[in-house]
């Protein structure tokens, strides 16, 4: 029976875009740990909670945060397949 390492995290973003130089490394890949096999990430309030954003399906922040997470993982754990 083989084992897998799973990292689970949740973050309330409060509907804001990340500032340019935000580094998610300390959250996704804490110092001294090896990259997990699976990441399970939850983002709450990824869009500002306004009726217009919710009704129109505003996805701009979703793309920005997704790109930021993927960039961090590809840079800091390039041996893994994300």
Long-range contacts (C-beta under 8 A, 24 or more apart in sequence): 4-36, 4-37, 4-38, 5-34, 5-36, 5-37, 5-38, 6-36, 6-37, 6-38, 6-39, 6-40, 7-36, 7-38, 7-39, 7-40, 8-40, 8-41, 9-39, 9-40, 9-41, 9-42, 10-41, 10-42, 10-43, 10-44, 11-41, 11-42, 11-43, 11-44, 12-43, 12-44, 12-45, 13-43, 13-44, 13-45, 13-46, 13-61, 13-65, 14-45, 15-45, 15-46, 15-47, 15-48, 15-49, 15-53, 15-61, 16-48, 16-61, 17-60, 17-61, 17-64, 18-64, 18-65, 18-68, 22-68, 23-72, 24-68, 24-69, 24-72, 25-72, 25-76, 28-69, 28-72, 28-73, 28-76, 29-72, 29-73, 29-76, 29-77, 35-73, 35-76, 35-77, 35-79, 35-80, 37-80, 39-73, 39-82, 41-69
